[in-house]
Amino acid sequence: MAISIRASRRRFAVREQFEGGFPTACRRCLACPIATDCQRWLEGGGADAAPSFCPNAAFLNRVRTSAGP
């Protein structure tokens, strides 16, 4: 999903010190109870932002490359 919404690896690293960053997002993703919905969303081509049903949506949207610094 991070790739699909053009998340910035640099922003992942910066955010990590404040909110658990990439490792926490990965754990949330692996434990997600709605992985089937996510898979369908990804197969549909994704979008410019993470879907609202994603537990990582707020984090992913903050680290998008098209977002501000």
Stockholm file with secondary structure:
# STOCKHOLM 1.0

chainA/1-69         MAISIRASRRRFAVREQFEGGFPTACRRCLACPIATDCQRWLEGGGADAAPSFCPNAAFLNRVRTSAGP
#=GR chainA/1-69 SS CTTTTTBCHHHHHHHHHHHCHHHHHHHHHHTCTTHHHHHHHHHTTCCSSCCTTCTTHHHHHHTBTTSCC
#=GC SS_cons        CTTTTTBCHHHHHHHHHHHCHHHHHHHHHHTCTTHHHHHHHHHTTCCSSCCTTCTTHHHHHHTBTTSCC
//
